[in-house]
Each structure stands twice: as C-alpha cells, then as structure tokens.
Amino acid sequence: MASLDKLVKSLESLNFLQTKSNQDETSVRRKEKISLCSTVTEMICSPNMKAAPNYSDVLTFAIESLLRMCNDNDSNVQMTADECLNKVIKAVVDRNIQKVLYELFKEMKKNEKARSLRAALWRFADLSHFITAQKGRLYITSLIPILGHISDRSEDTIVETLATSIPKIAANLAYFATDSEIKILTQKFLKKLSSPHAV
C-alpha cells in the first residue's frame, strides 16, 4: 500500500525534524513541518487508510507526533499541529476514540512538555465521556496520581488547563473512584490553594 508507506515516511520525517536541534530553525524547516503535519492528517483521516490492517499503530504514531509538534518552538507549527490533532480526533471519533483517549492519557502520564501536556489534558477532559463503564475504574485509579503530579506544576497555563479539565473529568469518572481516592486528590488540591499557582 503506497499511501501507507508515504504516511509512515511523513511521520518519520516529522519526528526527525522535531528531534533535530531547533537552533537552525528556518522558514523552510517551519514550512516543512507544517506541510508534514497537514500531510499526516490528510492521510490518517482518509477512508482508505482507515481500512489498513495496521491503522491502529499508525494512528498511535500520528497522535504522538502531533502532540510533540504542539510543543514546537515556532507558534505557526504549534497552531498547525493543534488544528491537525483536532481534525484527526474528529475523523476517528466514531471508531477509534478509545485509542485516542489512551494516547492522550499516555501524554498526560509523561507530564513533560507544557504545551503537549495541555493539549492532551484538555482534549482528554473533553472526550472523557467516551470512556466506557468497563474502563472507567481503570482510568480513574491511574488518573488520580497523574492529576496530582500535574497539579504540582507551577506553569500558569498548566494550572488553568487543569482547573478547567478537572470538572469535566470528574463529571464523567468520579463515580468510579472510591472515597479515599477522592480524598487524596482533594488534599493534594487543598495544599495547592496556598501556593501562588492555585488550581
């Protein structure tokens, strides 16, 4: 399948450009990143690609790459990656939403780059109503320590995103949590209230 090969090569190029030093960032490199983000999105959203046997693996690679690009030094690349991520999610929401949720969850668990974390956090919160009852308990037991660690971050943008995301996540998943788990998270947030970066 030629289109699958093209998609994989585009993803590899995108990852290569992201890992290269940003000191030699040029408008050509910026345009290349933007073009690759658009190409990846267009291909991953195509009906022919969705029928590929290893589509799930390629979707994982695409979401990881776009989340990484959300943290690029260039604001144009960030915006493009953000828009492309929205398009991918919209295109796969009917059949692969559990995969998307898992990839966003993995990015939150990493708790690394601020922009990538924010991109994953608010999308996870918005999509958390898609989490099935069978997976609700599994997600909430893993999410409580992750949200606690994210609340330790001092960046205002992270704190603001967390503050808007918690009510959405709680509305969809809190009933899967035990009282002691809710208490642990509440205590973590109460400690944060005394900090200048309150949730």
C-alpha positions in Angstrom: 0.0 0.0 0.0 1.8 3.1 -1.3 -0.2 5.6 0.7 0.7 3.8 4.0 4.4 3.9 3.1 4.0 7.6 2.3 2.3 8.2 5.7 5.0 6.3 7.6 7.7 8.3 5.8 6.0 11.5 6.6 5.7 10.6 10.3 9.4 9.6 10.4 10.4 12.9 8.7 8.2 14.8 11.2 9.8 13.1 14.2 13.3 13.6 12.7 12.6 17.3 12.3 11.3 17.6 15.9 14.3 15.8 17.4 16.9 17.9 15.4 18.3 21.0 17.1 16.0 24.0 16.9 18.9 26.4 16.7 19.0 26.1 12.9 15.2 26.7 12.6 14.5 28.4 9.3 11.3 29.3 7.5 12.0 26.4 5.1 12.1 24.0 8.1 8.9 25.6 9.5 7.1 25.2 6.2 8.3 21.6 6.0 6.9 20.8 9.5 3.6 22.4 8.7 3.4 20.6 5.4 4.2 17.3 7.1 1.6 17.8 9.8 -1.0 18.5 7.1 0.0 15.5 5.0 -0.1 13.2 8.0 -3.5 14.5 9.0 -4.9 14.2 5.5 -3.7 10.7 5.1 -4.7 9.4 8.6 -8.2 10.8 8.0 -8.7 9.2 4.6 -11.2 6.3 4.4 -8.7 4.1 2.5 -6.1 4.5 5.3 -8.7 3.6 8.0 -9.2 0.2 6.3 -5.5 -0.6 6.6 -4.8 -3.6 8.9 -2.2 -1.7 11.0 -4.2 1.5 11.1 -4.2 1.5 14.9 -0.4 1.5 15.1 -0.1 4.3 12.6 -2.8 6.3 14.4 -0.7 6.0 17.6 2.4 7.2 15.8 0.4 10.2 14.3 -1.1 11.3 17.6 2.3 11.1 19.3 3.9 13.1 16.6 1.2 15.8 16.5 1.3 16.1 20.3 5.1 16.6 20.1 4.6 19.2 17.4 2.3 21.1 19.7 5.4 21.9 21.7 7.5 23.2 18.8 9.3 26.5 19.3 7.5 28.0 16.3 4.0 29.2 17.1 2.8 28.5 13.5 3.9 24.9 13.8 2.1 24.7 17.2 -1.1 26.0 15.8 -1.0 23.8 12.8 -0.3 20.7 15.0 -3.1 21.7 17.3 -5.6 22.0 14.4 -4.4 18.8 12.8 -4.8 16.9 16.1 -8.4 18.2 16.3 -9.1 17.0 12.7 -7.6 13.6 13.4 -9.8 13.2 16.6 -12.9 14.4 14.8 -12.2 11.9 11.9 -11.7 8.9 14.2 -14.2 9.6 17.0 -16.6 7.0 15.6 -14.3 4.0 15.6 -11.1 4.7 17.3 -11.9 7.0 20.2 -10.6 4.6 22.8 -7.2 4.6 21.1 -7.2 8.4 21.1 -8.1 8.5 24.8 -5.3 6.1 25.6 -2.8 8.2 23.6 -3.9 11.4 25.4 -3.7 9.6 28.7 -0.1 8.4 28.0 0.9 12.0 27.2 -0.6 13.2 30.5 1.2 10.4 32.3 4.5 11.6 30.9 3.9 15.0 32.4 6.7 16.6 30.4 6.5 19.5 27.9 3.9 22.1 28.9 2.2 22.6 25.6 1.9 18.9 24.8 0.6 18.2 28.3 -2.0 21.0 27.9 -3.1 19.7 24.5 -3.5 16.2 25.9 -5.2 17.3 29.1 -8.0 19.4 27.8 -8.7 17.0 25.0 -8.8 14.1 27.4 -11.3 16.1 29.6 -13.5 16.9 26.6 -13.5 13.3 25.4 -13.8 11.6 28.8 -17.5 11.0 28.3 -16.5 8.4 25.7 -14.8 6.2 28.4 -16.7 3.0 28.7 -18.0 1.8 32.1 -15.7 -1.2 31.8 -12.6 1.1 31.6 -13.8 3.8 34.0 -12.4 2.3 37.1 -9.1 1.5 35.4 -8.7 5.1 34.2 -9.7 6.8 37.4 -7.2 4.7 39.5 -4.4 5.7 37.2 -5.6 9.3 36.7 -5.7 10.3 40.4 -1.9 10.2 40.9 -1.3 11.7 37.4 -3.6 14.6 38.2 -1.9 15.0 41.5 1.5 15.2 39.8 0.2 17.6 37.2 -1.1 19.9 40.0 2.5 20.1 41.3 3.4 22.0 38.1 3.9 25.8 38.5 3.2 27.0 35.0 0.1 29.2 34.9 -1.1 27.7 31.6 -1.0 24.2 33.1 -2.8 25.2 36.3 -5.5 27.0 34.2 -5.9 23.9 32.0 -6.1 21.6 34.9 -8.7 23.8 36.6 -11.0 23.7 33.6 -10.3 20.0 32.9 -11.0 18.6 36.4 -14.7 19.3 36.5 -15.2 17.6 33.1 -13.1 14.6 34.1 -14.9 14.4 37.5 -18.4 14.6 35.9 -17.6 11.5 33.8 -15.3 9.5 36.0 -15.7 10.5 39.7 -18.3 7.9 40.4 -15.7 5.2 39.6 -13.5 6.5 42.3 -13.5 5.4 46.0 -14.0 8.0 48.8 -10.4 7.6 49.8 -9.1 8.3 46.3 -11.2 11.4 46.1 -9.9 12.4 49.5 -6.3 12.0 48.3 -6.9 14.2 45.3 -8.8 16.8 47.3 -6.0 17.0 49.8 -3.5 17.5 47.0 -5.6 20.3 45.6 -6.1 21.9 49.0 -2.3 22.1 49.5 -2.1 23.8 46.2 -4.6 26.6 47.3 -1.9 28.2 49.5 0.5 28.4 46.5 0.6 31.4 44.1 -0.4 28.9 41.4 -3.7 27.7 42.8 -5.9 25.3 40.9 
